[in-house]
Amino acid sequence: MNLLIQVRQEAIPASSEVRRKLWTVPFIKSYLVVFVGYLSMYLIRKNFNVSQNELIEQYHLTKTDLGQIGFWFAVTYGIGKSAVGYLGDGKNTKNFVCLLLVLAALAMFAFGSVTGSLNGMIFFFALNGLFQSAGGPLSYSTITKWTAQKNRGRFLGLWNISHNLGGALAAVIATYGAEKLFHGDVRGMFFFPASIALCVGILGFYIGSDSPEAYGLGKSEDIFEEKISAQDLEVQKESLNKWNTFKKYILKNPFIWGLCFANVFVYIVRIGIDQWGIVYAKEVLGLSKEVAKSGFTMFEMGALSGALIWGFLSDVTKGRSSLMSMIAMSLILGVLGIYQHAHDAETYRWSMFALGFLVFGPQLLIGVSGVFFVPKNAVSIADGFRGTFGYLLGDSFAKLGMGMMADNKIVFGMTGWGGTFTAMYGATIIGLIFLAFVAFGEEKKIRSLK
């Protein structure tokens, strides 16, 4: 637990210009740890998605079985987003990411060891979900402590491509582990990525820190000559503890609630494509397993491009993250139709790329918008709180509910693959409504700051 103690040194007597020069190297080190650390978490999460066709063939699991494994991951991941994220605020968030990565890697080793036992796979993948849960919120918190408000969207957007690089590499690394190291056995898809994640987690403890204050550089506001936000000033003035800050800025904040519900519907679309795209391409579109997996990689590469561009647009529009999210969600409605009826490989691949590009707009910007409404010492729990909604309601429905629909079971009056698309169209429209509410509050706050 000593690894999680925040290190804070007295600020050195130097100008902000000198501090900015000293800031660069330790920031890059710390940033790389949370970037590569979160990327590695995706290696031991998305490897399950990549392995689904092999699990069906080698261990005769059904789509409902696969949905159950994903569902329980979503439950523990969703609960952990808030519970572990709450614990993380006030700790060394950079080291916390590394600790969770080590534990998740060990859980993935155990998952590979019990492959074929449905209950064992559910248990260890759920445990993996709990350990991974706060990786995103703690990374957000670390980056927020290090960066200036005027360019934070770009740094968060660049960090967000760790999702996509991890997802894209997951397919390559998992396939290599199975085919080259385990002679085609699907267990190689779990053991090899877990080995990589374990090494990254251990190395990360020795690189960087969670804040410039650990190096005697002061807070980011001092380094970049920015005003401290009204929320941070209120926390300091009223000496609010963690629980009272949570009540005031999370539980009683209507815009955080709006972002939480918007996140639910974004996750239904994102995970609906991410989880079932490979299976849908093979079973309905009639494409080969290789082409189906290439679509998964294209989705992640599109998401990578989107994370960079949408984060930049958020900064260019002076923090109008929810408005940018609305634009992305509107475009998703058209591209979903192309993806649904893509009967050739190229249309399938490029529609997957476009969906990844668009879905990761709101996926990123909902989190950026949340940072705008809360003080720094509540960033982790704010991001975790909206993540809890996204996973417990959106992710779990997309995995189990859509898996059951794909097995021709009726869920909320919808069934078959057609039902899964009806759910995604509906989720996109409802998500737009919640984002419009938050965009109104965001615009009002931006104008008041001027």
Summary of the structure (lengths in Angstrom):
residues: 450
radius of gyration: 21.2
end to end distance: 43.2
largest distance: 68.2
contacts: 1770
relative contact order: 0.15
helix: 82%
strand: 0%
